[in-house]
Amino acid sequence: MSTALLFDNVSHSNLLCRFSCKFETGTRSLVLIAREEDSRQFARLITGMIQPDSGSINVLGFSLTDATSEILMNLRLKVGIVPFSGGLVSNLKVWENIFLPMTYHFGEPAVQSQESARNYLDELGYKGKRMVLPAHLSLFEKRVVAFIRAAIMKPEMMLYCNSLEKISTTEQSMLLTVINRFHAEMEERTSIVFASTTDAVDIHSFDNVISLLQR
């Protein structure tokens, strides 16, 4: 089995100190962290938005040490992120937010992608309008939009940044069902769920559980 993500002796601010860890391709991992901000920092490290103070990170075969802008752009197309707050563009409507990355990189979305987005909205119980601004959405709805935005790009890696917290148990269940099915749709897809509590997840359902709570 190949390695999708490798941290080699990584130190960064107050987040990591000489941290080494390997995430195998195709696995589902739970990373327990102290606070939501930590998952945001992990996502930024994994996508090369920030550099660690020391050590090296390898993502989907890309070394982030001195990576060029072209390499980083190619990497980011392969990594989907569902931020805690959704990470939506405030002046773009739901449908526009969903297709922003796809439109930017590939032009007009294909009919199949649009149909997939509609199906996800229905399955995740979205009852609102597609042409409404994010300010009118609940926290769960913002995460639904963020998930669909990432999923239609068919990424090799998914990062869920405290995405199952501070929503209802019904919403957690709906999102988990779709997340698990989406993971299984691609044999080599690697999924990492960051969480500050295990209340919303079954730790026994993951291939790996990494706790950073004592760091």
LINMO-V790511 format. One record per run of one state. SS is the DSSP state (helix for helix, strand for strand, loop for the rest). FROM is the first residue (numbers start at 1). TO is the last residue. If there is no record, write none. Layout:
[[SS;FROM;TO] [SS;FROM;TO]]
This chain:
[[loop;1;2] [strand;3;12] [loop;13;15] [strand;16;24] [loop;25;27] [strand;28;32] [loop;33;35] [helix;36;46] [loop;47;53] [strand;54;59] [loop;60;61] [strand;62;63] [loop;64;68] [helix;69;76] [loop;77;78] [strand;79;82] [loop;83;92] [strand;93;93] [helix;94;106] [loop;107;110] [helix;111;123] [loop;124;132] [strand;133;133] [helix;134;136] [loop;137;138] [helix;139;151] [loop;152;156] [strand;157;161] [loop;162;168] [helix;169;184] [loop;185;189] [strand;190;195] [loop;196;202] [helix;203;205] [loop;206;207] [strand;208;211] [loop;212;215]]
